């Protein structure tokens, strides 16, 4: 279902424009049958992992929590993101690091803002 949503999105339609032979999008040796949407998920995962690697070195967080609209497609890019972090960040700098998807998904920002507003009112 999620893969169908990605295929029908503007990004998915643009990726499908290249057709099933878009090996550069699907990645070498992939088991995705050349599906450009899965390849696009891998590209997103690699890029996100590269960006997070820099932040992990600077901030040394215990956890990175992905929320908002991106969290809906986590199953398409999260394994690649994790692999990219493991490739780029020394084990001693990522020891105990958790890469998580927010349980509230796309509603996380709204719920957080509401809670902050309630706290400022003393509730």
C-alpha positions as CSV (number, residue, x, y, z in Angstrom):
1,X,0.0,0.0,0.0
2,X,2.7,2.5,1.0
3,X,4.7,1.5,-2.2
4,X,1.6,2.2,-4.2
5,X,1.3,5.7,-2.5
6,X,4.9,6.4,-3.4
7,X,4.4,5.3,-7.0
8,X,1.3,7.6,-7.3
9,X,3.0,10.6,-5.7
10,X,4.7,13.2,-7.8
11,X,8.1,11.9,-7.0
12,X,7.1,8.3,-7.8
13,X,5.6,9.3,-11.1
14,X,8.8,11.2,-12.0
15,X,10.9,8.1,-11.1
16,X,8.6,5.8,-13.1
17,X,9.2,8.1,-16.1
18,X,12.5,6.4,-16.5
19,X,10.8,3.0,-16.8
20,X,11.8,-0.5,-15.4
21,X,15.3,-0.2,-16.9
22,X,16.3,2.6,-14.5
23,X,19.1,0.7,-13.0
24,X,20.7,3.8,-11.6
25,X,17.6,4.4,-9.5
26,X,17.1,0.8,-8.4
27,X,20.7,0.3,-7.5
28,X,23.1,-2.4,-8.6
29,X,22.2,-6.0,-7.8
30,X,18.9,-5.1,-6.1
31,X,16.2,-7.6,-5.7
32,X,13.5,-5.0,-6.4
33,X,13.0,-6.0,-10.0
34,X,14.2,-2.6,-11.2
35,X,11.3,-0.8,-9.5
36,X,12.4,2.9,-9.5
37,X,10.4,3.7,-6.3
38,X,12.3,1.2,-4.2
39,X,15.6,2.6,-5.7
40,X,14.4,6.1,-4.8
41,X,13.8,4.9,-1.2
42,X,17.4,3.6,-1.2
43,X,18.7,7.0,-2.4
44,X,16.7,8.8,0.2
45,X,18.1,6.4,2.9
46,X,21.7,7.0,1.8
47,X,21.3,10.8,1.7
48,X,19.5,10.9,5.0
49,X,22.2,8.6,6.6
50,X,25.0,10.9,5.2
51,X,23.3,14.0,6.7
52,X,22.6,12.3,10.0
53,X,26.2,11.1,10.3
54,X,27.4,14.6,10.5
55,X,24.9,15.5,13.1
56,X,25.7,12.4,15.1
57,X,29.3,13.4,15.3
58,X,28.5,17.0,16.4
59,X,25.6,16.3,18.8
60,X,26.3,12.7,19.9
61,X,22.6,11.9,20.5
62,X,21.3,8.8,22.3
63,X,18.5,8.6,19.7
64,X,17.5,10.0,16.4
65,X,13.7,10.1,16.0
66,X,12.2,10.6,12.5
67,X,8.7,12.1,12.5
68,X,6.3,13.9,10.2
69,X,5.5,12.8,6.7
70,X,8.8,11.1,6.2
71,X,8.0,8.5,8.9
72,X,5.3,7.0,6.7
73,X,7.8,5.6,4.3
74,X,10.4,4.5,6.9
75,X,10.2,0.8,5.8
76,X,11.5,1.9,2.3
77,X,14.5,3.9,3.5
78,X,15.3,3.1,7.1
79,X,17.5,0.0,6.5
80,X,19.6,2.0,4.1
81,X,19.8,4.9,6.4
82,X,21.0,2.7,9.2
83,X,23.6,1.1,7.0
84,X,24.9,4.5,5.8
85,X,25.3,5.6,9.4
86,X,27.2,2.5,10.3
87,X,29.4,3.0,7.3
88,X,30.2,6.7,8.1
89,X,30.2,6.9,11.9
90,X,32.8,5.2,14.0
91,X,31.4,2.5,16.3
92,X,32.6,4.4,19.4
93,X,30.6,7.5,18.2
94,X,27.4,5.6,17.6
95,X,27.5,3.2,20.5
96,X,23.9,2.8,21.9
97,X,22.5,5.1,19.2
98,X,18.8,4.3,18.4
99,X,17.3,5.2,15.1
100,X,13.5,5.4,15.7
101,X,10.3,6.3,14.0
102,X,7.9,8.5,16.0
103,X,4.8,6.7,17.1
104,X,2.7,9.7,16.3
105,X,4.0,9.9,12.7
106,X,2.8,13.0,10.9
107,X,0.9,14.2,14.0
108,X,4.1,14.5,16.1
109,X,4.6,18.2,15.5
110,X,1.0,19.1,16.2
111,X,0.9,17.1,19.5
112,X,4.3,18.6,20.6
113,X,3.1,22.1,19.9
114,X,-0.1,21.5,21.8
115,X,1.8,20.1,24.8
116,X,4.2,23.0,24.8
117,X,1.2,25.4,24.8
118,X,-0.4,23.6,27.7
119,X,2.8,23.7,29.7
120,X,3.2,27.4,29.1
121,X,-0.3,27.8,30.5
122,X,0.6,25.8,33.6
123,X,-1.2,22.5,32.7
